[in-house]
Amino acid sequence: MRDRLLRTALLFCAVAGLGQQPAPSNVRGGEYPKILPDRRVVFRVNAPCAGSVSVAGRAEDSGMNGNKPHAMTRGEGGVWTVTTDPVRPGFHYYELIIDSLHCNDPASESFFGWGQETSGLEVPDESLDFYDSRDVPHGEVRFRWYRSTVTGTVRRACIYTPPDYERDTARRYPVLYLQHGAGESERAWTSQGRANFILDNLIAAGKAEPMILVMENGYAIKAGAEPEPGSRGNEAFGNLVTEDLIPMIDAEYRTAADRDHRAIAGLSMGAGQALRTGLGRLDLFSCVAAFSGGGRGFDPKRSFNGAFANPDSVNRRIRLLWIGCGTEDRGYAPAKAFHEALTACGIRHVWFDGPGSHEWQVWRKHLHDLASRLFRKS
């Protein structure tokens, strides 16, 4: 009875226009997409010459009805609208389909995802604020251009420095190298993942050590080489990190330049990169983390060039091994199997699972937990 009354009240609010809000991801001043109190979303598109218009996510595990398009209804003056089913809180990529043309929504900010600039929808979560921009000291997000000897190209890294970096000039900081997923870029962790706000809030609360975040584009092939057949064109990324990126960061920023103060993490494609790069160079990294990927088909004796073959050695050398995955993720079963195999071998690690799919709301939670554990003295 209580639930029915609550739903009735929410429906009344929606009809009356109460509690509706523009999505935080809208362009400045944009009214639509509009989020209703029950997290249904109203999309509106002005397309007077179109014969059909719909809005859709792309991935099967998208929080927007999977990859099934929502057909829009034509109204007066060729303005098309649709109200979706409730959308999960968090960030979701989406697109418009206008007469079979897949395109971005001019009412939304665009984000680099799906290998292209893509519309994004942010649905607030009233129960979580750890990734919001609060009234706390803020770090700085900057871009650093540098030349890579591995790729023979000029590249760009996105770098977060903590709030006191410019004032406490005698202090040296630990570094977390943090990677995005397939089809994304070095901007993803700040634009989609809100990594800078997550760190700002943790540092302000005394729940994380001030640290530098380094985020690079995960695609790299060696100078003069062609991508390997069937590859993503990222086979030289580990070399890029160890031969170019770390030396540049240590030379240009006030880092604590030793393995005890250096970590690497990533999501999905970046999870595999973090595991391969970090476990392959334990002389450079003491902490390794994988969000929603990287452990498929794990064999303790052979995987990662035998890095786990001697559990006692691994436990001595790795300060923190962190593995996480959303329980609704298609990769949850192999991630859990990875965790269980590590446990069976006696290899110390953190296992973090919880509700959610292959999506940014899960990875925000992953970073929040990981960052609170990194570089602690105990």
C-alpha positions as CSV (number, residue, x, y, z in Angstrom):
1,M,0.0,0.0,0.0
2,R,2.8,2.4,0.9
3,D,4.7,1.7,-2.3
4,R,1.5,2.3,-4.3
5,L,1.0,5.6,-2.6
6,L,4.6,6.6,-3.3
7,R,4.3,5.7,-6.9
8,T,1.1,7.7,-7.2
9,A,2.8,10.7,-5.6
10,L,5.7,10.5,-7.9
11,L,3.4,10.2,-10.9
12,F,1.5,13.3,-9.7
13,C,4.7,15.2,-9.3
14,A,5.8,14.2,-12.8
15,V,2.5,15.2,-14.4
16,A,2.5,18.5,-12.5
17,G,6.0,19.2,-13.5
18,L,7.3,19.1,-9.9
19,G,10.7,17.7,-9.2
20,Q,11.7,17.6,-12.8
21,Q,15.2,18.7,-13.6
22,P,17.4,19.2,-16.6
23,A,20.1,16.5,-16.8
24,P,23.5,17.8,-15.4
25,S,25.0,16.7,-18.7
26,N,22.9,19.1,-20.8
27,V,24.5,22.0,-22.7
28,R,24.4,25.2,-20.8
29,G,20.8,26.4,-20.3
30,G,19.4,23.3,-21.9
31,E,16.0,22.1,-20.6
32,Y,16.1,18.7,-22.2
33,P,16.9,15.8,-21.6
34,K,14.7,16.3,-18.5
35,I,14.8,13.9,-15.6
36,L,11.5,13.1,-13.8
37,P,11.3,12.2,-10.1
38,D,11.2,8.5,-10.8
39,R,14.3,8.8,-13.0
40,R,12.3,8.4,-16.3
41,V,13.9,10.7,-18.8
42,V,12.2,13.0,-21.3
43,F,14.0,13.6,-24.6
44,R,13.0,16.2,-27.1
45,V,14.4,16.8,-30.6
46,N,13.4,19.4,-33.1
47,A,13.5,17.6,-36.5
48,P,10.6,18.8,-38.6
49,C,11.8,17.1,-41.8
50,A,12.4,13.7,-40.2
51,G,10.2,10.6,-40.9
52,S,11.3,8.8,-37.7
53,V,13.4,9.6,-34.6
54,S,14.5,7.5,-31.7
55,V,17.0,7.6,-28.9
56,A,19.2,4.7,-27.8
57,G,22.1,3.4,-25.9
58,R,24.4,1.0,-27.7
59,A,25.7,-1.6,-25.3
60,E,23.4,-4.4,-24.2
61,D,24.1,-3.6,-20.6
62,S,23.5,0.1,-21.1
63,G,21.4,1.7,-18.3
64,M,19.1,3.1,-21.0
65,N,17.0,0.1,-21.9
66,G,20.0,-1.8,-23.1
67,N,20.5,-1.1,-26.8
68,K,16.8,-1.1,-27.7
69,P,15.8,2.3,-29.2
70,H,13.0,4.4,-27.7
71,A,10.9,5.5,-30.6
72,M,9.9,9.2,-30.3
73,T,6.6,10.7,-31.2
74,R,6.2,13.6,-33.6
75,G,4.4,16.7,-32.2
76,E,3.4,20.1,-33.4
77,G,6.1,21.8,-35.5
78,G,8.1,18.6,-36.0
79,V,9.2,18.4,-32.3
80,W,9.7,14.8,-31.3
81,T,9.5,13.6,-27.7
82,V,9.7,10.4,-25.7
83,T,9.7,9.5,-22.1
84,T,11.8,6.5,-21.3
85,D,11.5,3.9,-18.6
86,P,13.4,4.7,-15.4
87,V,17.2,5.0,-16.1
88,R,19.8,3.8,-13.6
89,P,21.7,6.6,-11.8
90,G,25.1,7.4,-13.3
91,F,26.5,8.3,-16.7
92,H,25.3,6.7,-19.9
93,Y,26.3,7.2,-23.5
94,Y,23.4,7.6,-26.0
95,E,22.6,8.6,-29.5
96,L,19.8,9.8,-31.7
97,I,18.7,7.8,-34.7
98,I,17.0,10.2,-37.2
99,D,15.8,8.4,-40.4
100,S,18.5,5.7,-39.8
101,L,21.3,8.4,-39.3
102,H,23.0,7.8,-36.0
103,C,24.0,11.2,-34.5
104,N,24.6,13.2,-31.3
105,D,21.9,15.1,-29.5
106,P,22.7,18.9,-29.8
107,A,21.0,19.3,-26.4
108,S,23.6,17.3,-24.6
109,E,27.3,17.7,-23.9
110,S,29.4,15.3,-25.9
111,F,32.0,12.9,-24.5
112,F,34.6,10.7,-26.2
113,G,33.2,7.2,-26.1
114,W,32.3,4.5,-28.6
115,G,35.4,5.7,-30.4
116,Q,33.8,9.1,-31.3
117,E,32.3,12.2,-29.7
118,T,29.1,10.9,-28.2
119,S,26.2,12.3,-26.3
120,G,26.1,11.5,-22.6
121,L,23.4,11.5,-20.0
122,E,24.1,12.0,-16.3
123,V,21.4,10.8,-14.0
124,P,21.9,12.0,-10.4
125,D,22.0,9.4,-7.6
126,E,20.4,10.9,-4.5
127,S,22.1,8.4,-2.3
128,L,25.7,9.2,-3.5
129,D,27.6,12.4,-3.6
130,F,31.3,11.3,-3.4
131,Y,31.8,12.2,-7.0
132,D,30.1,15.6,-6.9
133,S,31.8,18.9,-6.9
134,R,31.6,20.0,-3.3
135,D,32.8,23.1,-1.5
136,V,36.2,21.7,-0.7
137,P,39.7,22.6,-2.0
138,H,40.1,21.5,-5.6
139,G,43.0,20.1,-7.4
140,E,43.9,21.1,-11.0
141,V,43.3,19.1,-14.2
142,R,45.8,20.0,-16.9
143,F,47.0,18.5,-20.2
144,R,50.6,17.8,-20.9
145,W,52.0,17.4,-24.4
146,Y,55.2,15.3,-24.8
147,R,57.0,13.4,-27.5
148,S,57.0,9.6,-27.2
149,T,60.1,7.7,-28.4
150,V,58.1,4.5,-28.5
151,T,55.4,5.7,-30.9
152,G,57.4,8.5,-32.6
153,T,54.5,10.9,-32.1
154,V,53.6,13.8,-29.9
155,R,51.1,12.7,-27.3
156,R,48.9,14.2,-24.6
157,A,48.4,13.1,-21.0
158,C,45.7,14.4,-18.7
159,I,47.1,15.0,-15.2
160,Y,45.4,15.8,-11.9
161,T,47.5,17.5,-9.2
162,P,46.1,17.6,-5.7
163,P,44.9,20.9,-4.0
164,D,48.1,21.8,-2.2
165,Y,50.4,21.0,-5.1
166,E,51.2,24.6,-6.0
167,R,51.5,25.8,-2.4
168,D,53.4,23.0,-0.7
169,T,56.4,23.1,-3.1
170,A,58.7,21.0,-0.9
171,R,56.3,18.0,-1.0
172,R,56.6,15.1,-3.3
173,Y,53.5,13.1,-4.2
174,P,52.7,9.5,-5.1
175,V,51.3,8.8,-8.5
176,L,48.4,6.7,-9.8
177,Y,48.5,5.9,-13.5
178,L,44.8,5.5,-14.3
179,Q,43.5,4.1,-17.6
180,H,40.2,4.3,-19.5
181,G,38.3,1.6,-21.4
182,A,38.0,0.8,-25.1
183,G,36.7,3.5,-27.3
184,E,37.5,6.2,-24.8
185,S,40.4,8.6,-24.3
186,E,42.6,10.3,-21.7
187,R,39.8,12.7,-20.9
188,A,37.4,9.9,-19.8
189,W,38.3,9.7,-16.2
190,T,37.8,13.3,-15.5
191,S,34.9,14.0,-18.0
192,Q,32.9,10.8,-17.5
193,G,34.4,9.4,-14.3
194,R,34.8,12.6,-12.2
195,A,38.0,11.3,-10.9
196,N,39.2,14.8,-9.9
197,F,36.2,15.4,-7.7
198,I,36.5,11.9,-6.2
199,L,40.0,12.7,-5.2
200,D,39.2,16.2,-4.0
201,N,36.5,14.9,-1.7
202,L,38.6,12.0,-0.3
203,I,41.6,14.2,0.3
204,A,39.5,16.9,2.0
205,A,38.0,14.3,4.3
206,G,41.4,12.9,5.2
207,K,40.4,9.6,3.6
208,A,43.0,9.5,0.9
209,E,46.6,10.5,0.5
210,P,47.1,13.5,-1.8
211,M,48.3,12.0,-5.0
212,I,48.9,12.8,-8.7
213,L,46.7,11.1,-11.3
214,V,48.1,10.5,-14.8
215,M,45.7,9.5,-17.5
216,E,46.9,8.7,-21.0
217,N,45.3,7.5,-24.2
218,G,45.5,3.7,-24.1
219,Y,46.1,3.3,-27.9
220,A,49.8,3.1,-28.9
221,I,51.8,1.2,-31.6
222,K,55.5,1.4,-32.1
223,A,56.9,3.9,-34.5
224,G,56.9,2.6,-38.0
225,A,54.7,-0.4,-37.1
226,E,51.2,-1.4,-38.2
227,P,48.6,-2.5,-35.8
228,E,48.6,-6.3,-35.3
229,P,45.7,-8.0,-37.2
230,G,42.6,-8.1,-35.0
231,S,44.2,-5.9,-32.4
232,R,42.9,-2.6,-30.9
233,G,46.1,-0.8,-31.9
234,N,47.3,-0.7,-28.3
235,E,50.1,-3.3,-28.2
236,A,52.8,-0.8,-27.4
237,F,51.0,0.9,-24.6
238,G,53.0,-0.8,-21.8
239,N,56.2,0.3,-23.4
240,L,54.9,3.8,-23.7
241,V,54.1,3.9,-20.0
242,T,57.5,2.5,-18.8
243,E,59.8,4.1,-21.3
244,D,58.2,7.5,-22.0
245,L,55.4,8.4,-19.6
246,I,56.9,7.6,-16.2
247,P,60.2,9.3,-17.0
248,M,58.4,12.4,-18.3
249,I,56.1,12.6,-15.2
250,D,59.0,12.1,-12.8
251,A,61.1,14.7,-14.6
252,E,58.3,17.4,-14.8
253,Y,56.3,16.9,-11.6
254,R,57.2,16.6,-8.0
255,T,56.7,12.9,-7.7
256,A,58.0,10.4,-5.1
257,A,59.8,8.5,-7.8
258,D,60.0,5.0,-6.5
259,R,57.8,1.9,-6.7
260,D,56.3,2.2,-3.3
261,H,54.7,5.5,-4.4
262,R,53.6,4.4,-7.8
263,A,50.4,2.5,-8.8
264,I,48.6,1.6,-12.0
265,A,44.9,0.9,-12.5
266,G,42.4,0.8,-15.3
267,L,38.9,-0.1,-16.4
268,S,37.8,-2.8,-18.9
269,M,40.5,-2.6,-21.6
270,G,42.5,-0.5,-19.2
271,A,42.2,-3.2,-16.6
272,G,44.1,-5.6,-18.8
273,Q,46.7,-3.0,-19.5
274,A,47.1,-2.2,-15.9
275,L,47.6,-5.9,-15.0
276,R,50.0,-6.6,-17.8
277,T,52.1,-3.4,-17.3
278,G,52.1,-3.4,-13.5
279,L,52.7,-7.1,-13.0
280,G,55.3,-7.1,-15.7
281,R,57.3,-4.3,-14.0
282,L,57.0,-4.8,-10.3
283,D,60.3,-2.9,-10.1
284,L,58.3,0.2,-11.0
285,F,54.9,-0.5,-9.4
286,S,53.9,-1.7,-6.0
287,C,50.1,-1.4,-6.4
288,V,48.0,-2.8,-9.3
289,A,44.2,-2.6,-9.8
290,A,41.7,-3.9,-12.4
291,F,38.2,-2.6,-12.7
292,S,35.8,-4.9,-14.7
293,G,38.4,-6.7,-16.7
294,G,41.8,-8.2,-17.2
295,G,41.4,-11.6,-15.5
296,R,39.7,-13.7,-18.1
297,G,41.1,-17.3,-18.3
298,F,43.5,-16.7,-15.4
299,D,46.1,-19.5,-14.8
300,P,48.1,-18.8,-11.7
301,K,51.2,-20.5,-13.1
302,R,51.2,-19.0,-16.6
303,S,49.1,-15.8,-16.8
304,F,50.9,-12.5,-16.9
305,N,54.2,-14.3,-17.7
306,G,54.1,-16.3,-14.5
307,A,53.9,-13.2,-12.2
308,F,51.7,-15.2,-9.7
309,A,53.7,-18.5,-9.9
310,N,55.3,-17.8,-6.5
311,P,52.6,-16.5,-4.1
312,D,55.0,-15.8,-1.3
313,S,57.1,-13.6,-3.6
314,V,54.0,-11.8,-4.9
315,N,52.7,-11.1,-1.4
316,R,56.1,-9.6,-0.5
317,R,56.4,-7.4,-3.6
318,I,52.8,-6.2,-4.1
319,R,51.5,-3.8,-1.5
320,L,48.0,-3.7,-2.9
321,L,46.4,-5.9,-5.6
322,W,42.8,-4.7,-6.2
323,I,40.1,-6.5,-8.3
324,G,36.5,-5.3,-8.8
325,C,33.5,-5.9,-11.0
326,G,29.8,-5.1,-11.0
327,T,27.6,-8.1,-10.4
328,E,25.5,-7.4,-13.5
329,D,28.5,-7.1,-15.8
330,R,28.9,-9.7,-18.5
331,G,32.5,-10.1,-17.3
332,Y,31.5,-10.7,-13.7
333,A,31.9,-14.5,-13.8
334,P,35.5,-14.4,-15.1
335,A,36.4,-11.6,-12.7
336,K,35.0,-13.6,-9.7
337,A,36.9,-16.7,-11.0
338,F,40.1,-14.6,-11.0
339,H,39.4,-13.5,-7.4
340,E,38.7,-17.1,-6.3
341,A,41.9,-18.4,-8.0
342,L,44.0,-15.7,-6.3
343,T,42.3,-16.7,-3.0
344,A,43.0,-20.4,-3.5
345,C,46.7,-19.6,-4.2
346,G,47.0,-17.5,-1.0
347,I,47.6,-14.3,-2.9
348,R,46.5,-11.3,-0.9
349,H,44.2,-8.9,-2.7
350,V,41.1,-6.8,-2.3
351,W,37.9,-8.1,-4.0
352,F,35.2,-5.5,-4.6
353,D,31.9,-6.3,-6.1
354,G,28.4,-4.8,-5.9
355,P,25.4,-3.9,-8.0
356,G,25.9,-2.5,-11.4
357,S,27.0,-3.3,-14.9
358,H,29.8,-2.3,-17.3
359,E,29.3,1.4,-16.6
360,W,30.8,4.5,-15.1
361,Q,28.8,4.4,-11.9
362,V,30.6,1.2,-11.0
363,W,34.0,2.5,-11.9
364,R,33.5,5.6,-9.9
365,K,32.9,3.4,-6.9
366,H,35.9,1.4,-7.7
367,L,38.2,4.4,-7.8
368,H,36.7,5.8,-4.6
369,D,37.5,2.6,-2.8
370,L,40.9,2.1,-4.4
371,A,42.1,5.7,-3.8
372,S,41.2,5.4,-0.1
373,R,43.6,2.4,0.2
374,L,46.5,3.6,-1.9
375,F,49.9,4.7,-0.4
376,R,48.8,4.3,3.2
377,K,51.6,3.6,5.7
378,S,49.7,0.8,7.4
